[in-house]
Amino acid sequence: MARIIDYNMHADAPRSEQRVMEAVEITTFRLRGCTVEQFIDANAGVDAWLRRQPGFRSRRIMEQADGSVADVLVWAAVSDGRAAADGLMDELADSPVHNLIDQRTVCWSVSPVRHSVG
């Protein structure tokens, strides 16, 4: 079962502030039956789809020391990341990428950036 961590904005933060804060989406998981290189190759369609999403800024996929994968996306706002996550499951439901992920190991979050350098 996937674990979703929802880091909500402070309840007292104005909605306008919630929409304009840059956000980082982090998804970690283990692969099923493929290498990280094969997984990255299978993501060509997802990458193209992401580039068309409002607020999308960047994506990084990395293999961690324990063999798990971290997929990190930067969005213009938390709302952009959440909307894209919903759209991905609907619009790309038939993507081969989903079958390469052990869904029981998925941990997903979108969080507002509180500090940035560089």
C-alpha positions as CSV (number, residue, x, y, z in Angstrom):
1,M,0.0,0.0,0.0
2,A,1.4,3.4,-1.0
3,R,2.0,5.8,1.8
4,I,1.0,9.4,1.1
5,I,2.3,12.2,3.3
6,D,0.3,15.3,3.0
7,Y,2.2,18.3,4.4
8,N,-0.6,20.9,4.4
9,M,0.3,24.6,4.6
10,H,-0.3,26.3,7.9
11,A,-4.0,26.6,8.3
12,D,-3.7,30.3,8.8
13,A,-1.7,31.0,5.6
14,P,-3.7,32.9,3.1
15,R,-4.7,30.9,0.0
16,S,-2.8,33.4,-2.2
17,E,0.4,32.5,-0.3
18,Q,-0.3,28.8,-0.6
19,R,-0.5,29.0,-4.4
20,V,2.7,31.0,-5.0
21,M,5.1,29.1,-2.8
22,E,7.5,26.9,-4.8
23,A,7.0,23.2,-3.9
24,V,9.0,20.0,-4.1
25,E,7.4,16.6,-4.7
26,I,9.4,13.6,-3.5
27,T,8.4,10.1,-4.3
28,T,10.4,7.1,-3.2
29,F,9.9,3.5,-4.2
30,R,11.5,0.2,-5.2
31,L,11.5,-1.1,-8.7
32,R,10.0,-4.3,-9.8
33,G,11.7,-6.4,-12.4
34,C,13.9,-3.7,-14.0
35,T,17.0,-1.6,-13.6
36,V,16.9,2.1,-12.9
37,E,18.1,2.7,-16.4
38,Q,15.2,0.8,-17.9
39,F,12.8,2.7,-15.6
40,I,14.2,6.0,-16.8
41,D,13.8,4.9,-20.5
42,A,10.2,3.9,-19.8
43,N,9.6,7.5,-18.4
44,A,10.0,9.2,-21.8
45,G,6.2,9.7,-22.1
46,V,5.9,10.8,-18.5
47,D,8.7,13.4,-19.0
48,A,6.9,14.8,-22.1
49,W,3.6,14.9,-20.2
50,L,5.3,16.7,-17.2
51,R,6.7,19.4,-19.5
52,R,3.2,20.3,-20.5
53,Q,1.9,20.7,-16.9
54,P,1.3,24.1,-15.4
55,G,3.9,25.0,-12.9
56,F,6.4,22.2,-13.7
57,R,10.0,23.3,-13.2
58,S,12.3,20.2,-13.1
59,R,12.6,16.5,-12.4
60,R,15.4,14.4,-11.0
61,I,15.4,10.6,-10.7
62,M,18.1,9.0,-8.6
63,E,19.0,5.6,-7.3
64,Q,19.8,5.6,-3.6
65,A,22.4,3.6,-1.8
66,D,19.8,1.1,-0.6
67,G,18.6,0.4,-4.2
68,S,15.4,2.4,-3.8
69,V,14.6,5.2,-6.3
70,A,13.8,8.8,-5.5
71,D,11.8,10.9,-8.0
72,V,12.1,14.6,-7.2
73,L,10.0,17.2,-9.0
74,V,10.0,21.0,-8.5
75,W,6.7,22.8,-9.0
76,A,5.8,26.5,-9.0
77,A,3.3,25.8,-6.2
78,V,2.0,22.9,-4.0
79,S,-1.3,23.1,-5.9
80,D,0.5,22.5,-9.2
81,G,2.2,19.3,-7.9
82,R,-1.0,18.0,-6.4
83,A,-3.0,18.6,-9.6
84,A,-0.3,16.9,-11.7
85,A,-0.3,13.9,-9.4
86,D,-4.0,13.5,-9.9
87,G,-3.7,14.0,-13.6
88,L,-0.9,11.5,-13.9
89,M,-3.0,8.7,-12.5
90,D,-5.9,9.6,-14.8
91,E,-4.2,10.6,-18.0
92,L,-1.3,8.2,-17.9
93,A,-3.0,5.3,-16.2
94,D,-1.9,2.9,-19.0
95,S,1.8,4.0,-18.8
96,P,4.2,1.1,-18.5
97,V,6.0,3.0,-15.7
98,H,3.3,2.0,-13.2
99,N,4.1,-1.7,-13.7
100,L,7.8,-1.2,-13.0
101,I,7.1,0.2,-9.5
102,D,6.4,-1.9,-6.4
103,Q,3.4,0.0,-5.4
104,R,3.6,-1.3,-1.8
105,T,6.8,0.7,-1.4
106,V,5.7,4.1,-2.7
107,C,6.0,7.1,-0.4
108,W,4.8,10.4,-1.9
109,S,4.7,14.0,-0.7
110,V,4.4,17.5,-2.0
111,S,5.8,20.1,0.4
112,P,6.2,23.9,0.2
113,V,9.7,25.2,0.0
114,R,10.6,27.2,3.1
115,H,14.2,28.1,2.2
116,S,16.2,28.0,-1.0
117,V,19.8,28.9,-1.8
118,G,21.2,29.1,-5.4
